[in-house]
Amino acid sequence: PYIPEHGAILSPNVQMFRAGPETGFSFLPEPVAIAAVVTILMPDAANSNYQTLLAEKVAVALEVAAASGSDEVIIPELTGNNGSPQAVDPRKFGDTVSSVLLTLYPQAFKEVHYVGSDSFLSACRLTHGDGHSEAPLEPTV
């Protein structure tokens, strides 16, 4: 499906039925219900405005997630097409996501969960301090 340049795709009521790569994507004992999955198109990392475009896309994804009525959000570290890194610096991405959350959506979600490499998680922690800032958002990393 086509993903608009300045938009996102909302897939409501998704059921996850497989575990992750650490178990060879084995079947879960029971499906896990997720309120929604939001899909965005990553900007080209070679673009001179990459950081600005990335922040805009993250903001769109969070806006759609908030509009879906979910009070929790899971933010994975992103890679390029087909899982191969496309010059996506996990520290910059973590910092961008965390900054957009705290700046534009500080009260949109009760819980924020980050999933990814140690450098991505470290960037998210640095932006939020120890994860227990005075802002209503208390991310789980």
DRENKOLFI-539426 format. One record per residue: y, z negated, x negated of N, C-alpha, C, O in turn. Coordinates in pm, whole numbers, plus 32768, in hexadecimal, padded with zeros to 4 digits. Layout:
N
YZXYZXYZXYZX ...
END
This chain:
141
7F8880007FAE800080008000807E80007FAA807F7FD27F37 80E580337FE48166803C7FA081AD7FB57FA481B67F76800D 81DF7F897F2F822D7F0E7F2882BE7F367F1082DB7F757EAA 83187F147F6A83A57F397F5883DF7EFD7ED883BB7E8E7EB0 84397F477E9884767F1A7E1B84BA7E927E2A84B27E3E7DD1 84FE7E7C7E9A85447DFD7EB285087DB37F2885507D777F77 84867DB87F3384417D777FA283BE7D3A7F7483A17D327EFD 83717D107FD482F07CD17FB982927CEF802D82BC7D15809A 82127CDC801481AE7CE9807D817D7C5E809F81557C128046 817F7C3C811E814D7BBC814F80C47BD3818E80B67C2381EB 805F7B8E815A7FD87B9381937FBA7B0981CA7F957AB0817E 7FC87AF5824D7FB17A6F82877F1D7A51829A7ECA7AAB82A2 7EFF79D082A07E7879A082C07E0B79DC82687DAF7A1D8299 7E1779C581E67DB879FA81847D4C7991816A7D69791A8163 7CD079BF815B7C63796581367C2F798D80AD7C0B7A008095 7C2C792C80547BF479407FCE7B6179197FD57B4078AE8007 7B09796F7FA47A7B79517FAB7A3679587F2579BC79477F1D 7A8279717EBA7A4979727E337A9979157DD77B1279027DE8 7A5378DD7D777A92788B7D0F7AD178E97CA87ACC79637CB7 7B0A78B07C417B4F78FE7BDB7AF579317B6D7A7B79257B74 7B33796C7B067AE679AA7A997A9179467A497A2E796C7A0C 7ABA78C87A4B7A6E786379FE79DF78537A31798B782079E8 79C3787D7AAC793B78767AE3790679017B0578A4790E7B50 794579687ACE791779F07AEA79347A1C7B7878EC7A6F7BAF 799D79E37BB579C47A047C3F795279E97CA2793A7A367D00 790D797A7C8B789F79557CE578D479337D70794A79127D81 787C793C7DD378A3791A7E5C78BC78847E67787378337E2D 7923785F7EB2793F77D27ECF78DD77A27F3B78AC77F37F8A 78C077217F3F786976EE7FA978A277088034785877268092 792676FC8042796C771680C179ED7761809F7A2B77468039 7A1577BF80F47A95780380DD7B0A779F80E07B06773B8127 7B7077BE80927BE9776D80907C5777BB80D87C76782C80B3 7C91777E813F7CFA77C1818D7D8077B081487DA57742811E 7DC8781D813D7E4F781E81047EAC7856816F7E8D78BB81AD 7F1D781381857F7A783D81EF7FA778CD81DC7FB27918823E 7FC378F581607FF4797C81477FED799C80B37FEE7942805E 7FE77A1D80957FF47A4E800C806B7AAE800D80767B058063 80C47A9C7FAB81397AF37F9E81267B477F21810C7B127EB5 81347BCB7F2F81227C267EBE81A67C6B7EA081E97C9F7EFA 81CA7C6C7E1F82437CB27DF4821E7D167D8781B67D097D46 82727D787D7382637DD97D0882B07DA57C8F83287D8C7C98 826D7D957C1E82B07D667BA6830D7DD17B6F82ED7E487B75 83807DA97B3B83D97E0B7AFD83A07E3A7A77834D7DF67A3C 83CD7EAB7A4A83A37EE179C983DD7E88795B84567E767952 83857E52790783B17DF7789D840C7E3B783784547DF777EE 84097EC07831845E7F0877D384EC7F1B780985447F4877BF 85037EFA788785877F0978C385E97EA7788385C87E32786F 86607ED6786386C37E7F782286F17E0D787D87247DA9784C 86E07E1C78FF87057DB37960868A7D667990868A7D2F79FF 86237D61793E85A37D27796785B17C9A79A1857D7C7E7A0D 85F57C40795A86007BB4798886467BAB7A0E861D7B5C7A64 86AF7BF97A2286F67BF97AA2869D7C2E7B1186977BF47B7D 86577C9D7AF685FD7CD77B5A858B7C767B7B85637C697BEF 85577C347B1484EB7BD47B2A851A7B617B8284D37B397BDE 85907B2C7B6785C67ABE7BB985DA7AEC7C4A85BE7A9F7CA6 86097B677C5E861A7B9C7CE585957BA77D2E858B7B857DA4 852E7BD57CE984AA7BE57D27846B7B5E7D47842C7B4D7DAF 847C7AFD7CEE844A7A767D0884927A3C7D82845279FD7DD6 85157A527D8B85607A207DFF852E7A5F7E8085237A1A7EE6 85117AE17E7F84DC7B247EF684557AE87F1C843E7ACA7F92 83FE7AD47EBB83797A9B7ED683857A0F7F11833E79EE7F70 83DE79BE7EDB83F079367F0F843079367F99840F78E37FEE 848B79947FB184C879A08036845E79C2809E845C7987810A 84077A1F807E839C7A4580DA833B79D080EF831079B6815F 8319798C808282BF7918808D82FC78AC80E582B87872813A 837C789080D283BF782B812483C5785781B683B178068210 83E178D781CE83E9790A825683627909829D835C79098318 82F67909824F82707908828B824E788182C881ED78748312 82A0781B82A88289779682E08236773C8287821B76C982AC 820D776D821581BD771A81BA821476B08179828776CA8157 81DD76388169822875CF812481F475B980968223755F8050 8194760A806C816076077FE3816176947FAC815476F57FF7 8170769F7F29816B77227EEA811D77137E67812C76B27E1D 80C977777E4C807E777E7DCE80B777F47D8280BA78647DB5 80E577DA7D08812278437CB880CE785B7C3C80C978077BE3 808A78CF7C38803A78EE7BC2808D792F7B5580F4796D7B70 806079207ADB809C796C7A6D807D79FF7A88800F7A217AB2 80DD7A567A6F80CA7AE47A8C80A87B327A0F80D17B1079A0 805C7B9D7A24803D7BFB79B980607C8579EB808E7C957A5C 804B7CE8799780667D7279BF7FF87DA77A187FA97D5B7A4F 7FF47E297A257F917E6B7A7B7F037E4D7A4D7EE87E4979D5 7EAB7E397AAB7E1C7E247A927E007DB17A327D9D7DB479E9 7E557D4C7A327E3D7CD579E27E637CE179507E547C807906 7E937D5479237EBA7D6178977F4C7D3A78887F9F7D6478D9 7F6E7CEB78227FF97CC2781380567D3A780580397D9977BC 80C47D37784B81287DA2784581A77D66780A82127D6D7846 819A7D2D7795820A7CEC775182487C8177AA82C27C6C77A5 81F77C3D77FA82277BD0784D821D7B5177F981B07B1E77E1 828F7B2077CC82917AA6777D827C7A3077DA82D17A167830 820D79E677CD81F17979782B825D790D782C827778D17894 829E78F577B98309789077B6838278BF780683BB78727853 83A9793D77F3841C7972783E83FE797878D3845479587925 838479A278F5836179A979828361791D79C08397790A7A2E 832578BC797B8323783379AE83AE77FB79C183CB77BA7A25 840578167961848F77E8796B84D8782C79DF852277EB7A28 84C278AE79EF850378F97A5B84D778C57AE3852A78AC7B3A 845478B67AF6842078867B76845677FB7B96848677E27C04 844F77A27B35847D77197B4A851277157B69853E76CA7BC0 856077657B2185F277687B388613779B7BC3866977637C07 85CF78067BEE85E9783D7C7485C477D77CDE860D77C57D40 855377937CCB8529772D7D2C859176BE7D3885B976997DA6 85BC76897CC7861A76197CCA86A576417CF886EC75F27D36 86CD76BD7CDB875276EA7CFF875C77177D9187B776EF7DD9 86FD776A7DBC870777A77E4186B177647EAC86D2776C7F22 864677237E8485E776EC7EE685C0765C7EC68549763C7EC8 861F76057EAA85FB757D7E7F85B6752B7EEC857174CA7ECB 85C6754E7F6A858975007FD5852B7554802C850175258097 850A75CC800284B976268055842675FE805B83E3761780BF 83F475BF7FF1836575A07FE98350750D7FC6839674D67F71 82EE74CF800882CD74457FE78281743D7F62829173DD7F16 822F74A37F4881E274A47ECD81E7752E7E8E81E475947ED3 81F0752F7E0981EC75AA7DBB818075977D50818275367D05 812375F67D4B80B675F07CEA80BF76697C8F80C376DB7CBF 80C176537C0C80C276BE7BAB803676CD7B707FF376697B56 800B77497B5D7F8777657B267F9877CA7AB67FD278357ACC 7F6777AA7A3E7F73780A79D17F5A77CC794A7F217760793E 7F86781578E47F7177EC785A7FC5777178388021774B7881 7FA4773477C87FEF76BE779C808276DD778580D8768B77A4 80A17754774E812E77747734817B778977B781F0776577C1 813977C3781D817977D178A08191774878DD81FF772C790E 812C76F378DB813A766D791581A3761B78CA81EE75D07908 81A8762A7847820D75E177F8829A760B781E82F375B77829 82AF768D7834833376BE785C8359768578E483CC765F78F9 82F9767D793F8315764479C3833975B179B68394758179F9 82F27568795F830E74DA794A839874C6790C83E1746B7932 83BC751C78AC843E750E786984AF751F78CD851274D578C8 84A3757D7928850D7594798A8518751F79EB858674FE7A17 84A874E17A0B84A774717A6B84A573E97A26849573847A69 84B573E579A484A87365795F8417733A796483BF73897944 83FE72BF798D837372907994833472AC7A1C82C7727B7A38 837872FB7A708341731A7AF3836A72B67B5D833E72BE7BD0 83BE72567B3783E971EF7B96848071E57B9684B971787B88 84C072587BA7855272597BA98584721E7C2C853672027C87 8606720C7C35864071D47CAF864572397D20865C72157D93 862F72B97D00862B731F7D6A85B373067DC3854E72CF7D95 85BA732C7E43854B73177E9F84CB735C7E72845E73327E98 84D673C67E23846374107DF4841E73C57D85845D73A97D1E 83A073A47D96835273657D2C82DA73BD7D0D827273B07D4D 82E774167CAA827D74747C8E820374307C51820E73CA7C0C 819174697C6A8115743F7C2B80F474A67BC280E5751C7BE0 80E9747A7B4780C674D77ADA804A74A77A94801C74E77A36 
END
